[in-house]
Amino acid sequence: MFHSPRRLCSALLQRDAPGLRRLPAPGLRRPLSPPAAVPRPASPRLLAAASAASGAARSCSRTACSMGTGTSRLYSALAKTLNSSAASQHPEYLVSPDPEHLEPIDPKELLEECRAVLHTRPPRFQRDFVDLRTDCPSTHPPIRVMQWNILAQALGEGKDNFVQCPVEALKWEERKCLILEEILAYQPDILCLQEVDHYFDTFQPLLSRLGYQGTFFPKPWSPCLDVEHNNGPDGCALFFLQNRFKLVNSANIRLTAMTLKTNQVAIAQTLECKESGRQFCIAVTHLKARTGWERFRSAQGCDLLQNLQNITQGAKIPLIVCGDFNAEPTEEVYKHFASSSLNLNSAYKLLSADGQSEPPYTTWKIRTSGECRHTLDYIWYSKHALNVRSALDLLTEEQIGPNRLPSFNYPSDHLSLVCDFSFTEEPDGLS
């Protein structure tokens, strides 16, 4: 069914190139995670094609390449998306138009392209899914949700001061392939991202060819804009597979705190499953960072909860909330979500022995101020309407390594979280 536009993939990717039961990544739709110890194969033929495409891209005029250092002219010409300069001037560009007349990309071929670009880097680490099913049979395929703060390129290179991370590990032309490889390995049905500053020139064009519909909502005053040679503002992005879901409605929320509008945002979309006809709401957010802003985050969380209360009609519509909350489980904002009338539970608590404890970390980095190891990222879900069938285990300390994240192995300072959900048979029966 795919037309395999190999040269297009190459140009997009290579623009600047020189007891719990543990499960492997399962089934037909998840065959792409490479074995733990198998190096990435180099592909001379692909790289040669990519090099030729890259040279052609570099010959284009400066005006057409205004989207940043990792941009191919083919993005704007073929994907017909807005460029970053337009995006920064027009914050109303929240939903991208569906691309027309674009050939789909075979995910296996795109993965092959990524691995060709990454052939000099260590192989990605194997992570297993943990089977969390109880006696909750489902007649429909699970809904796989991926939550990930991917690290804005401008922040990684210009602001975050990862003192143990080599500069070469942060090169966008390779780091974007690491990000894509992680996404392709788990093939989520729904993808929730934070710190996205290459939406229009990378993720929207490529993911749309993989069958996703995307929405992007930038921060009004993105810190990326303070970095020289930035690629526009960062923000939250939400993607879903169009062959599985129909968009019912979409809300873009600028979060408030103490009645004031803030620099943090959220996207909330109501989707309908095409297989079952069931509706649910999926939301993505990124709350204010840094110590000392705990009350501010708490207020933002309360505002988001109120918005979601209205969108879900008082929890009548099942809800999944993904985000980098920048808050440990001891903070008030976490407690607000845990005790909300929306009846939410944190999915990754289910990996603990008692089902009550969050993971020891979802981010681990070393900055000039010292080592930072925190649990900040969460997937919340309506526990009365949804079951968590499995969850992706975290990288171990040994896998992460002494220099922590990001690294040549892993593209972000935050770990991706992935869960498989199914509907309960009695969605209206509160437990």
VMD Tcl script that draws the C-alpha trace (Angstrom):
set ca {
  {0.00 0.00 0.00}
  {3.02 2.29 0.41}
  {4.74 3.96 -2.49}
  {8.08 4.02 -0.65}
  {9.31 7.54 -1.53}
  {12.85 6.63 -0.51}
  {14.52 9.75 -1.84}
  {11.97 11.94 -0.08}
  {12.64 10.20 3.25}
  {16.36 10.59 2.72}
  {16.13 14.27 1.99}
  {13.94 14.92 5.02}
  {16.22 13.02 7.35}
  {19.62 13.87 5.93}
  {19.33 17.57 5.18}
  {22.45 18.44 7.19}
  {24.01 15.02 7.55}
  {27.70 14.57 7.19}
  {5.92 -10.15 39.75}
  {5.16 -8.45 36.83}
  {5.41 -10.22 33.56}
  {7.67 -8.43 31.13}
  {6.73 -8.32 27.49}
  {8.82 -7.54 24.44}
  {7.47 -4.85 22.17}
  {4.54 -6.95 20.88}
  {2.76 -7.84 17.74}
  {2.47 -6.83 14.13}
  {2.17 -3.14 14.77}
  {5.29 -2.99 16.99}
  {7.99 -4.96 15.13}
  {10.44 -2.12 14.83}
  {12.34 -2.00 18.13}
  {15.89 -3.20 17.43}
  {17.52 -5.84 19.62}
  {19.50 -4.47 22.54}
  {22.97 -5.35 21.28}
  {22.58 -5.11 17.50}
  {24.33 -2.05 16.03}
  {22.51 0.17 13.59}
  {23.29 -0.84 10.00}
  {24.89 1.65 7.69}
  {23.21 1.90 4.31}
  {25.65 3.26 1.71}
  {23.00 3.33 -1.00}
  {20.57 5.25 1.18}
  {23.26 7.60 2.40}
  {24.41 8.28 -1.13}
  {20.87 9.11 -2.18}
  {20.47 11.23 0.91}
  {23.71 13.06 0.21}
  {22.55 13.92 -3.29}
  {19.20 15.12 -1.99}
  {20.95 17.10 0.72}
  {23.17 18.82 -1.82}
  {20.14 19.75 -3.88}
  {18.45 21.12 -0.79}
  {21.46 23.26 0.10}
  {21.40 24.90 -3.33}
  {17.99 26.44 -2.61}
  {17.63 30.11 -1.78}
  {17.91 31.40 1.79}
  {14.33 32.66 1.79}
  {12.90 29.22 1.14}
  {15.00 27.71 3.93}
  {13.89 30.02 6.72}
  {12.84 27.25 9.11}
  {16.13 26.53 10.84}
  {19.24 24.44 10.58}
  {17.55 21.06 10.07}
  {15.16 22.05 7.29}
  {14.82 20.58 3.81}
  {13.24 22.61 1.06}
  {11.10 19.57 0.40}
  {9.19 20.20 3.60}
  {7.61 23.45 2.48}
  {7.34 22.42 -1.16}
  {5.69 19.05 -0.59}
  {4.13 19.19 2.84}
  {2.57 22.61 2.24}
  {2.96 23.52 5.89}
  {3.55 26.90 7.43}
  {7.17 27.74 8.14}
  {8.48 28.74 11.54}
  {8.71 32.45 10.80}
  {5.02 32.45 9.94}
  {4.31 30.34 12.99}
  {6.00 32.74 15.38}
  {4.00 35.64 13.96}
  {0.65 33.84 13.88}
  {-0.11 31.93 17.09}
  {-3.55 31.09 15.74}
  {-2.01 28.36 13.51}
  {-3.07 25.68 15.97}
  {-4.22 22.92 13.61}
  {-2.23 22.28 10.45}
  {-4.15 21.76 7.23}
  {-4.25 18.18 6.07}
  {-1.53 17.74 3.44}
  {-2.87 16.99 -0.01}
  {-1.55 14.56 -2.59}
  {1.27 13.33 -0.38}
  {2.51 9.79 -0.66}
  {2.57 7.82 2.58}
  {5.84 6.62 4.04}
  {6.35 3.02 5.05}
  {7.38 3.22 8.75}
  {9.90 0.43 8.25}
  {11.56 2.37 5.46}
  {11.64 5.56 7.52}
  {13.16 3.58 10.39}
  {15.79 2.23 8.01}
  {16.62 5.79 6.97}
  {16.95 6.84 10.61}
  {19.29 3.97 11.38}
  {21.41 4.80 8.34}
  {21.88 8.33 9.65}
  {22.65 6.95 13.13}
  {24.96 4.14 12.09}
  {27.97 5.61 13.95}
  {26.04 5.92 17.22}
  {25.47 3.19 19.80}
  {22.26 1.17 19.32}
  {19.15 2.25 21.21}
  {18.44 0.38 24.42}
  {15.81 -2.33 24.68}
  {12.86 -1.45 26.91}
  {10.17 -4.00 27.66}
  {6.47 -3.62 28.23}
  {5.15 -4.75 31.59}
  {1.89 -6.69 31.39}
  {-0.61 -5.08 33.77}
  {-3.77 -6.85 32.63}
  {-6.13 -8.23 35.19}
  {-9.42 -9.88 34.28}
  {-10.47 -7.14 31.90}
  {-11.08 -8.64 28.45}
  {-11.48 -6.23 25.57}
  {-12.99 -6.89 22.16}
  {-11.06 -4.02 20.54}
  {-7.34 -3.33 20.05}
  {-5.77 -1.33 22.87}
  {-5.05 2.38 22.50}
  {-1.32 3.04 22.75}
  {-0.47 6.48 24.19}
  {3.05 7.92 24.23}
  {4.05 10.86 26.44}
  {7.42 12.53 25.86}
  {9.23 15.79 26.48}
  {11.59 15.52 23.51}
  {13.85 18.48 24.52}
  {13.59 21.58 22.36}
  {16.59 21.81 20.08}
  {17.23 25.47 20.86}
  {17.15 24.79 24.61}
  {19.35 21.72 24.39}
  {22.03 23.55 22.45}
  {21.64 27.05 23.87}
  {20.23 27.09 27.40}
  {20.08 23.83 29.32}
  {23.81 23.40 30.04}
  {24.07 19.60 29.98}
  {27.69 19.67 31.09}
  {28.33 15.93 30.62}
  {26.68 15.70 27.22}
  {29.03 16.13 24.23}
  {27.99 18.88 21.85}
  {28.08 16.35 19.00}
  {25.32 14.33 20.68}
  {22.96 17.30 20.33}
  {23.34 17.79 16.57}
  {19.80 18.13 15.23}
  {20.33 16.21 12.01}
  {21.09 13.11 14.10}
  {19.07 13.83 17.24}
  {15.86 14.13 15.23}
  {16.51 10.62 13.92}
  {16.90 9.35 17.49}
  {13.54 10.92 18.35}
  {11.89 9.41 15.28}
  {13.47 6.03 16.00}
  {11.97 6.02 19.50}
  {8.53 6.90 18.13}
  {8.74 4.32 15.36}
  {9.87 1.63 17.80}
  {6.61 1.86 19.77}
  {4.22 3.13 17.06}
  {1.78 4.94 19.35}
  {-1.80 5.50 18.31}
  {-1.65 8.84 20.13}
  {1.52 10.87 20.62}
  {1.77 13.69 23.19}
  {4.92 15.80 23.00}
  {6.38 18.78 24.83}
  {9.22 21.15 23.90}
  {8.52 20.77 20.19}
  {10.36 23.47 18.22}
  {10.59 21.58 14.91}
  {6.90 20.86 14.37}
  {6.42 22.33 10.90}
  {9.71 21.28 9.32}
  {10.10 17.81 10.85}
  {7.35 16.18 12.86}
  {4.21 17.36 11.09}
  {5.48 16.54 7.55}
  {6.86 13.12 8.48}
  {4.15 11.99 10.90}
  {1.39 13.09 8.53}
  {2.86 10.70 5.97}
  {2.67 7.96 8.59}
  {-1.07 8.57 8.97}
  {-1.17 10.96 11.92}
  {-3.17 14.14 12.28}
  {-1.32 16.73 14.32}
  {-2.02 19.86 16.35}
  {0.58 22.28 17.69}
  {0.15 25.00 20.32}
  {3.25 27.13 21.02}
  {4.13 28.95 24.20}
  {3.35 32.66 23.84}
  {6.83 33.63 25.07}
  {8.93 30.61 24.25}
  {12.46 30.69 25.73}
  {13.64 29.19 22.43}
  {13.24 32.62 20.85}
  {16.05 33.94 23.05}
  {18.50 31.50 21.43}
  {20.43 32.58 18.35}
  {19.50 30.66 15.18}
  {16.36 29.27 16.83}
  {13.71 27.44 14.86}
  {10.74 29.30 16.28}
  {8.80 28.82 19.53}
  {8.47 25.52 21.33}
  {5.15 24.16 22.48}
  {2.94 21.12 22.93}
  {2.01 18.83 20.06}
  {-0.66 16.13 19.86}
  {-0.84 13.51 17.10}
  {-3.37 10.71 16.56}
  {-3.75 8.03 13.90}
  {-6.51 9.02 11.53}
  {-7.38 5.42 10.64}
  {-8.24 4.72 14.30}
  {-9.84 7.93 15.52}
  {-12.13 10.71 14.40}
  {-11.67 14.19 15.86}
  {-14.86 15.34 17.59}
  {-13.60 18.63 18.99}
  {-10.36 20.34 19.94}
  {-9.50 22.97 22.54}
  {-6.27 24.90 22.87}
  {-5.85 26.16 26.40}
  {-3.57 28.90 27.61}
  {-3.25 28.13 31.29}
  {-3.99 30.76 33.92}
  {-2.61 31.19 37.44}
  {-4.15 33.60 39.96}
  {-6.45 34.84 37.14}
  {-3.44 35.76 34.99}
  {-2.67 34.15 31.65}
  {0.66 32.34 31.73}
  {3.28 31.10 29.29}
  {2.17 27.46 29.63}
  {-0.36 25.76 27.38}
  {-2.39 22.59 26.87}
  {-4.23 20.87 24.03}
  {-7.37 18.83 24.75}
  {-9.11 16.83 22.04}
  {-12.17 14.62 22.13}
  {-11.68 11.61 19.86}
  {-14.02 8.85 18.76}
  {-12.67 5.33 18.27}
  {-13.65 4.11 14.83}
  {-13.68 0.45 15.95}
  {-15.90 0.85 18.99}
  {-17.62 4.21 18.59}
  {-16.47 5.12 22.10}
  {-15.37 8.68 22.82}
  {-12.62 9.89 25.12}
  {-10.63 13.06 25.74}
  {-6.84 13.20 25.37}
  {-4.91 16.18 26.75}
  {-1.26 17.22 26.70}
  {0.39 19.94 28.79}
  {3.71 21.29 30.06}
  {3.62 23.18 33.36}
  {5.98 25.86 34.65}
  {9.49 24.65 35.51}
  {11.92 25.38 38.36}
  {12.00 25.29 42.11}
  {10.10 28.10 43.79}
  {7.17 27.98 41.38}
  {5.21 25.28 43.19}
  {2.15 27.47 43.91}
  {2.19 28.69 40.34}
  {2.16 25.11 39.01}
  {-0.61 24.26 41.43}
  {-2.74 27.10 40.09}
  {-2.04 26.05 36.50}
  {-3.04 22.48 37.33}
  {-6.30 23.65 38.89}
  {-7.08 25.70 35.79}
  {-6.39 22.72 33.53}
  {-8.57 20.47 35.68}
  {-11.43 22.96 35.48}
  {-11.13 23.12 31.71}
  {-11.09 19.32 31.49}
  {-14.09 19.12 33.83}
  {-16.05 21.19 31.32}
  {-14.75 19.34 28.25}
  {-15.52 15.89 29.69}
  {-18.94 17.02 30.96}
  {-18.02 16.27 34.54}
  {-16.09 13.05 33.81}
  {-18.82 11.57 31.59}
  {-16.23 11.34 28.81}
  {-13.18 9.22 29.74}
  {-9.97 11.20 30.01}
  {-6.22 10.69 29.49}
  {-3.86 13.52 30.47}
  {-0.20 13.42 29.45}
  {2.39 15.92 30.44}
  {5.63 17.16 31.85}
  {4.24 18.62 35.06}
  {7.66 19.73 36.34}
  {6.39 18.53 39.71}
  {7.36 15.68 41.99}
  {4.54 13.58 43.50}
  {4.95 15.55 46.75}
  {3.76 18.78 45.13}
  {0.26 20.21 45.44}
  {-0.43 20.02 41.71}
  {0.09 16.25 41.80}
  {-2.26 15.96 44.77}
  {-4.90 18.02 42.95}
  {-4.87 15.57 40.03}
  {-4.86 12.53 42.33}
  {-7.88 13.79 44.30}
  {-9.81 15.41 41.46}
  {-13.51 14.71 40.92}
  {-12.44 13.52 37.47}
  {-11.41 10.29 39.26}
  {-7.91 10.08 37.82}
  {-5.08 7.67 38.51}
  {-1.44 7.86 37.43}
  {-0.71 4.95 35.09}
  {2.96 4.52 35.99}
  {2.13 3.92 39.65}
  {0.96 0.49 38.48}
  {4.56 -0.52 37.82}
  {5.36 -0.33 41.53}
  {5.02 -3.35 43.83}
  {2.10 -1.84 45.72}
  {0.59 0.09 42.81}
  {0.85 3.29 44.84}
  {4.33 4.65 44.11}
  {5.58 6.64 41.13}
  {8.81 5.61 39.36}
  {12.04 6.84 40.97}
  {12.74 9.11 37.99}
  {11.47 10.16 34.58}
  {14.29 12.65 33.96}
  {17.97 12.43 34.86}
  {20.54 15.02 33.84}
  {23.69 16.80 34.98}
  {23.79 20.58 34.75}
  {26.27 23.15 36.02}
  {24.17 23.31 39.20}
  {24.58 19.55 39.77}
  {22.82 16.26 39.12}
  {19.03 16.31 38.77}
  {17.03 13.10 39.14}
  {13.28 13.65 39.35}
  {9.86 12.21 38.55}
  {8.09 14.95 36.58}
  {6.24 13.21 33.73}
  {2.88 11.47 34.04}
  {0.05 9.78 32.18}
  {-3.20 10.25 34.11}
  {-6.34 8.33 33.14}
  {-9.99 7.89 34.17}
  {-9.76 4.83 36.39}
  {-13.52 4.21 36.25}
  {-13.59 4.04 32.44}
  {-10.16 2.86 31.32}
  {-7.82 -0.02 32.11}
  {-4.04 0.05 31.72}
  {-3.14 -3.14 29.90}
  {0.63 -2.59 29.77}
  {3.25 0.09 30.35}
  {6.75 0.55 28.98}
  {9.42 0.07 31.63}
  {11.98 2.82 32.22}
  {15.62 2.80 31.31}
  {17.79 1.51 34.15}
  {20.58 3.54 35.74}
  {23.10 1.26 34.04}
  {21.53 1.93 30.62}
  {21.38 5.68 31.22}
  {25.08 5.69 32.14}
  {27.19 7.93 34.36}
  {26.88 11.02 32.15}
  {23.07 10.80 32.30}
  {20.78 12.31 29.67}
  {20.74 13.39 26.89}
  {23.47 11.30 25.30}
  {24.60 9.63 22.09}
  {22.15 6.84 22.97}
  {19.13 8.90 23.95}
  {17.95 12.23 22.52}
  {16.18 13.85 25.49}
  {16.70 14.50 29.18}
  {13.22 13.02 29.75}
  {12.24 9.39 29.23}
  {9.28 8.52 27.04}
  {6.29 6.96 28.78}
  {4.07 4.54 26.83}
  {0.85 2.85 27.97}
  {-1.75 0.60 26.33}
  {-5.32 1.39 27.38}
  {-8.65 -0.34 26.91}
  {-12.16 0.75 27.83}
  {-13.93 -0.89 30.73}
  {-17.14 -2.65 29.85}
  {-19.13 -0.38 32.15}
  {-17.83 3.14 31.49}
  {-20.45 4.82 33.68}
  {-19.96 2.66 36.74}
  {-17.62 4.59 39.03}
  {-15.29 2.44 41.09}
}
mol new
graphics top color blue
foreach p $ca { graphics top sphere $p radius 0.5 }
foreach p [lrange $ca 0 end-1] q [lrange $ca 1 end] { graphics top cylinder $p $q radius 0.2 }
display resetview
